[in-house]
Amino acid sequence: MKTIIITGSAGLIGSESVKFFHEKGFNIVGIDNDMRAYFFGQNASTAWVTDSLKRSLKNFQHFNADIRDYEELDKIFKEYSGEIEGIIHTAAQPSHDWAAKEPLTDFSINANGTLNLLELTRKYCEDAVFIFTSTNKVYGDLPNYLLLVEQENRWEIDKNHKFYQFGIDESMSIDNSKHSLFGVSKVAADVLVQEYGKYFGMKTVIFRGGCLTGPAHNGAELHGFLAYLVLCAVTNKDYTVFGYKGKQVRDNIHSKDLIQAFWSFFQEPRSGEVYNMGGSRYSNVSMLEAINLIKEISGHQLNYTVSNQARIGDHIWYISDVRKFQSHYPQWKYTYDINKILTEMITVVEAKSKS
């Protein structure tokens, strides 16, 4: 049976990919060892997601494997070698704050783990499509040196700048900037995925994500800002905004819209391609704007403070220009803007808090 291997299969993008490709008729091999609980504590554990997928999906096999363990991965790839049509690699250490605590762990997961998967794909299923979720942190803090203008509730780029209308495109350099150690490990993985596509002619793609979000996101203080913001607002938990007066801007893309982008590429793959992928001008918000929107939509008033200390390497303003992807795959469209994203997330968190 045609098979898709999905790493980080219990995470936000991984679990959405599992359900989507299962519905398309694929056998799904999920690889996830619940490292999120190790990174962010037991409240961030995604073990319940794995249990739910195992119960509800007939053609889903779960492996509690670590992507740093080449020999264990080799057994999985070997078992399904004649059937693998795609690898969706979402497993990662996702926080630039956390990476500074354990740089060896961060790099071995994000860089070495990706290399293991690429090499096993080349060994057992070189024709398979390899989809990798990278990050806008590969650009380091260069976006902070754009000509930015402070407004009442957000930072904005100067209207005369080339990035104003559509956002930041793939022409931005990844060199000579402060990335955070997380950004460095993702740069290594990003370039590896490009190289296996360009050097070996494999069908690889990098999606450099802005903020990936949705109701399945198990947000934590150090990762998943919109999900954690909603959680704190609904449950009356105090929230700290780090730096930039709370006016920092992020574009947010719903997990379902991102999976549709995966599907578009999967059907017509290219080699070593790179795409900036986020909510673009269609779906973006500042911290203060998000707090106000949550109150408007639900009535929940967030208790928050603004710290003067920004996170190292954090972006002041980042909006993705997705036109390159849209030019290659014009059938792909957004279905969620920021209001629809927040409304859905609030509804889900409210229901969970009452149960």
C-alpha positions as CSV (number, residue, x, y, z in Angstrom):
1,M,0.0,0.0,0.0
2,K,1.3,3.5,-0.9
3,T,2.9,4.9,2.2
4,I,3.7,8.3,3.7
5,I,6.3,8.7,6.5
6,I,5.5,11.6,8.8
7,T,7.9,12.7,11.5
8,G,6.6,14.7,14.5
9,S,3.3,12.9,13.7
10,A,1.7,14.1,17.0
11,G,2.5,17.7,16.5
12,L,0.4,20.4,15.0
13,I,1.5,20.0,11.4
14,G,2.4,16.4,11.7
15,S,-1.0,15.3,13.0
16,E,-2.9,17.4,10.4
17,S,-0.7,15.8,7.8
18,V,-1.5,12.3,9.2
19,K,-5.2,12.9,8.9
20,F,-5.1,14.6,5.5
21,F,-3.0,12.0,3.8
22,H,-4.8,9.1,5.5
23,E,-8.0,10.5,4.0
24,K,-6.3,10.5,0.6
25,G,-5.9,6.8,0.9
26,F,-2.3,6.5,2.1
27,N,-0.9,4.2,4.7
28,I,0.7,6.5,7.3
29,V,3.8,5.7,9.2
30,G,4.1,8.1,12.1
31,I,7.3,8.7,13.9
32,D,7.1,10.6,17.2
33,N,8.6,10.2,20.7
34,D,6.9,13.0,22.5
35,M,10.0,15.2,22.9
36,R,7.6,18.2,23.3
37,A,7.1,17.0,26.9
38,Y,10.8,17.0,27.4
39,F,11.2,20.5,25.9
40,F,8.2,22.2,27.6
41,G,6.9,20.0,30.4
42,Q,4.2,17.4,30.7
43,N,1.4,19.9,30.1
44,A,2.8,20.2,26.5
45,S,2.9,16.4,26.0
46,T,1.3,15.2,22.7
47,A,1.0,11.6,23.7
48,W,-2.7,11.9,23.8
49,V,-2.7,13.0,20.1
50,T,-0.8,9.8,19.2
51,D,-3.3,7.7,21.1
52,S,-6.2,9.4,19.4
53,L,-4.7,8.8,15.9
54,K,-4.1,5.2,16.7
55,R,-7.7,4.7,17.8
56,S,-9.3,6.6,14.9
57,L,-7.3,5.8,11.8
58,K,-7.2,2.3,10.4
59,N,-4.1,2.7,8.3
60,F,-1.9,4.5,10.8
61,Q,1.2,2.9,12.4
62,H,3.1,4.7,15.1
63,F,6.7,4.3,15.9
64,N,8.1,5.7,19.2
65,A,11.4,6.4,17.5
66,D,14.0,9.2,17.8
67,I,15.0,10.8,14.5
68,R,18.6,11.0,15.9
69,D,18.7,7.2,15.9
70,Y,19.8,6.2,12.4
71,E,19.7,2.5,13.0
72,E,16.1,2.6,14.3
73,L,15.0,4.8,11.4
74,D,16.8,2.4,9.0
75,K,14.6,-0.5,10.2
76,I,11.4,1.6,9.5
77,F,12.5,2.7,6.1
78,K,13.6,-0.8,5.2
79,E,10.3,-2.3,6.2
80,Y,8.3,0.1,4.0
81,S,10.9,0.7,1.3
82,G,8.9,-0.5,-1.7
83,E,5.9,1.5,-0.7
84,I,7.2,4.9,0.4
85,E,5.9,7.8,-1.8
86,G,6.6,10.7,0.5
87,I,8.3,11.9,3.7
88,I,6.8,14.8,5.6
89,H,9.4,15.9,8.1
90,T,8.0,18.1,10.8
91,A,9.8,16.7,13.9
92,A,12.0,19.4,15.5
93,Q,13.2,21.2,18.6
94,P,11.1,24.3,17.8
95,S,12.1,27.0,20.3
96,H,15.0,29.4,20.0
97,D,14.8,30.1,23.7
98,W,15.1,26.4,24.6
99,A,17.9,25.8,22.1
100,A,20.3,28.0,24.2
101,K,19.8,25.7,27.2
102,E,20.8,22.5,25.3
103,P,22.6,23.4,22.0
104,L,23.8,19.8,21.5
105,T,20.3,18.4,21.8
106,D,18.8,21.1,19.5
107,F,21.4,20.7,16.8
108,S,21.3,16.9,16.9
109,I,17.6,16.8,16.5
110,N,17.2,19.6,13.9
111,A,20.3,19.1,11.8
112,N,21.5,15.5,12.3
113,G,18.0,14.1,12.5
114,T,17.2,15.7,9.1
115,L,20.4,14.4,7.6
116,N,19.4,10.9,8.8
117,L,16.0,11.1,7.1
118,L,17.5,12.5,3.8
119,E,20.1,9.8,3.6
120,L,17.6,7.0,4.3
121,T,15.2,8.5,1.7
122,R,18.1,8.4,-0.8
123,K,18.9,4.8,0.2
124,Y,15.5,3.3,0.1
125,C,13.1,5.5,-1.8
126,E,15.0,8.1,-3.8
127,D,11.9,8.9,-5.9
128,A,9.8,9.9,-2.9
129,V,8.7,13.4,-2.3
130,F,10.5,14.9,0.8
131,I,8.7,17.9,2.4
132,F,10.5,19.8,5.2
133,T,9.1,22.4,7.5
134,S,11.8,25.0,8.0
135,T,11.4,28.4,9.6
136,N,11.7,32.1,9.0
137,K,14.4,32.1,11.7
138,V,16.9,31.0,9.0
139,Y,17.0,34.7,8.1
140,G,18.2,35.5,11.6
141,D,17.6,39.0,12.8
142,L,18.0,40.7,9.4
143,P,14.3,41.6,9.2
144,N,14.8,43.8,12.3
145,Y,17.1,46.0,10.2
146,L,14.5,46.8,7.7
147,L,13.1,50.4,7.7
148,L,10.4,49.9,10.4
149,V,7.8,52.5,11.5
150,E,6.1,52.4,14.9
151,Q,2.3,52.7,14.8
152,E,-0.3,52.7,17.6
153,N,-0.6,49.0,17.9
154,R,2.0,47.5,15.6
155,W,5.3,47.9,13.9
156,E,5.1,48.2,10.2
157,I,7.6,48.4,7.4
158,D,8.0,51.7,5.5
159,K,5.5,52.0,2.7
160,N,8.2,52.7,0.2
161,H,10.1,49.5,0.9
162,K,9.9,46.7,-1.6
163,F,8.6,44.3,1.0
164,Y,5.7,46.5,2.0
165,Q,3.0,45.3,-0.3
166,F,3.6,41.5,-0.1
167,G,6.1,40.8,2.7
168,I,9.6,39.3,2.8
169,D,10.5,37.0,-0.1
170,E,13.2,34.4,-0.6
171,S,15.8,36.9,-1.8
172,M,16.6,37.9,1.8
173,S,20.0,36.6,2.8
174,I,20.5,34.0,5.5
175,D,24.1,35.2,6.2
176,N,25.7,37.7,8.6
177,S,22.9,37.9,11.1
178,K,22.1,36.7,14.6
179,H,20.0,33.6,14.2
180,S,19.7,32.1,17.7
181,L,21.1,28.6,18.0
182,F,17.7,27.2,17.0
183,G,18.0,29.3,13.8
184,V,21.4,27.9,13.1
185,S,20.3,24.3,13.5
186,K,17.4,24.9,11.1
187,V,19.7,26.6,8.6
188,A,21.8,23.5,8.6
189,A,18.7,21.3,8.0
190,D,17.3,23.7,5.4
191,V,20.5,23.8,3.3
192,L,20.8,20.0,3.6
193,V,17.3,19.5,2.2
194,Q,18.1,21.9,-0.7
195,E,21.4,20.1,-1.4
196,Y,19.9,16.6,-1.6
197,G,17.4,18.1,-4.1
198,K,20.0,20.0,-6.2
199,Y,22.9,17.5,-5.9
200,F,21.1,14.2,-6.1
201,G,18.1,15.4,-8.0
202,M,15.7,14.3,-5.3
203,K,12.2,15.8,-4.9
204,T,12.8,18.0,-1.9
205,V,11.1,21.1,-0.7
206,I,11.6,23.6,2.1
207,F,8.7,25.6,3.5
208,R,10.1,28.5,5.6
209,G,7.2,29.0,7.9
210,G,6.1,32.1,9.7
211,C,3.8,31.3,12.6
212,L,2.0,27.9,12.0
213,T,-1.1,27.6,14.0
214,G,-4.5,26.1,14.5
215,P,-6.7,24.5,17.2
216,A,-4.6,21.4,17.3
217,H,-1.6,23.4,18.5
218,N,-0.6,22.5,22.0
219,G,0.9,26.0,22.7
220,A,3.5,26.6,25.4
221,E,5.2,29.8,26.6
222,L,8.3,29.2,24.6
223,H,6.6,28.0,21.4
224,G,3.2,28.6,19.7
225,F,2.5,32.2,20.6
226,L,-1.1,32.5,19.3
227,A,-2.2,29.2,20.8
228,Y,-0.7,30.0,24.1
229,L,-2.1,33.5,24.0
230,V,-5.6,32.1,23.5
231,L,-5.1,29.5,26.2
232,C,-4.1,32.2,28.7
233,A,-7.0,34.5,27.8
234,V,-9.6,31.8,28.1
235,T,-8.2,30.3,31.3
236,N,-7.4,33.6,33.0
237,K,-3.7,32.8,33.1
238,D,-1.2,35.7,33.2
239,Y,0.8,36.3,30.0
240,T,4.1,38.1,29.5
241,V,4.8,39.8,26.2
242,F,8.6,39.9,25.6
243,G,9.8,43.2,24.1
244,Y,9.0,45.6,21.3
245,K,6.1,47.2,23.3
246,G,3.9,44.3,22.3
247,K,3.7,45.6,18.8
248,Q,5.7,42.9,17.1
249,V,4.0,41.5,14.0
250,R,3.7,37.9,12.8
251,D,1.8,36.4,9.9
252,N,-0.2,33.3,10.9
253,I,-1.1,30.4,8.6
254,H,-3.6,27.8,9.6
255,S,-2.3,24.2,9.6
256,K,-5.0,23.1,7.1
257,D,-3.9,25.8,4.6
258,L,-0.2,24.6,5.0
259,I,-1.2,21.0,4.4
260,Q,-3.0,22.0,1.2
261,A,0.3,23.6,0.1
262,F,2.0,20.2,0.9
263,W,-0.5,18.4,-1.2
264,S,-0.1,20.8,-4.1
265,F,3.7,20.2,-4.1
266,F,3.3,16.5,-3.6
267,Q,1.3,16.2,-6.8
268,E,3.8,18.2,-8.9
269,P,7.1,18.1,-7.1
270,R,10.3,20.0,-7.9
271,S,13.9,19.5,-6.7
272,G,15.5,21.5,-3.9
273,E,12.8,24.2,-3.9
274,V,12.5,26.9,-1.2
275,Y,9.3,28.7,-0.4
276,N,8.5,31.4,2.3
277,M,5.2,30.2,3.7
278,G,3.0,32.1,6.2
279,G,-0.2,34.1,6.4
280,S,1.3,36.9,4.3
281,R,-0.7,40.1,4.1
282,Y,-3.8,38.0,4.1
283,S,-3.4,36.9,7.8
284,N,-1.1,38.8,10.1
285,V,-1.4,40.4,13.5
286,S,0.6,42.1,16.2
287,M,0.6,40.9,19.8
288,L,-1.5,43.9,20.9
289,E,-3.9,43.5,18.0
290,A,-4.3,39.7,18.8
291,I,-5.1,40.5,22.4
292,N,-7.7,43.1,21.3
293,L,-9.2,40.7,18.8
294,I,-9.5,37.9,21.3
295,K,-11.5,40.3,23.5
296,E,-13.7,41.4,20.6
297,I,-14.5,37.9,19.5
298,S,-15.0,36.2,22.8
299,G,-15.1,38.8,25.6
300,H,-12.0,37.2,27.3
301,Q,-9.7,39.9,28.7
302,L,-6.1,38.8,28.8
303,N,-4.1,39.7,31.9
304,Y,-0.7,40.6,30.5
305,T,2.5,42.6,31.1
306,V,5.0,43.8,28.6
307,S,8.6,43.1,29.4
308,N,11.3,45.4,28.1
309,Q,13.5,42.4,27.5
310,A,13.0,41.0,24.0
311,R,14.0,37.4,23.1
312,I,17.4,37.2,21.5
313,G,17.0,37.1,17.7
314,D,13.2,37.6,17.8
315,H,11.6,39.4,14.9
316,I,10.0,42.8,15.3
317,W,8.1,42.5,12.0
318,Y,7.8,39.5,9.8
319,I,5.3,38.9,7.0
320,S,5.9,36.2,4.4
321,D,5.7,36.9,0.7
322,V,4.1,33.6,-0.7
323,R,3.9,34.7,-4.3
324,K,6.7,32.4,-5.4
325,F,4.7,29.3,-4.2
326,Q,1.5,30.8,-5.7
327,S,3.2,31.3,-9.0
328,H,4.2,27.6,-9.1
329,Y,0.9,26.3,-7.7
330,P,-1.8,28.8,-8.6
331,Q,-4.6,26.5,-7.5
332,W,-3.6,26.9,-3.9
333,K,-5.7,29.4,-1.9
334,Y,-6.0,30.6,1.7
335,T,-9.1,29.5,3.6
336,Y,-8.4,31.0,7.0
337,D,-7.7,34.7,7.9
338,I,-6.6,35.8,11.4
339,N,-10.2,36.3,12.6
340,K,-11.3,32.9,11.5
341,I,-8.2,31.3,13.0
342,L,-8.7,33.0,16.4
343,T,-12.5,32.3,16.5
344,E,-11.8,28.6,15.9
345,M,-9.0,28.4,18.5
346,I,-11.1,30.2,21.1
347,T,-14.1,27.8,20.6
348,V,-11.8,24.8,21.0
349,V,-10.1,26.1,24.1
350,E,-13.4,27.1,25.7
351,A,-14.8,23.6,25.1
352,K,-11.7,22.0,26.6
353,S,-11.8,24.2,29.7
354,K,-15.4,23.3,30.4
355,S,-14.9,19.5,30.0
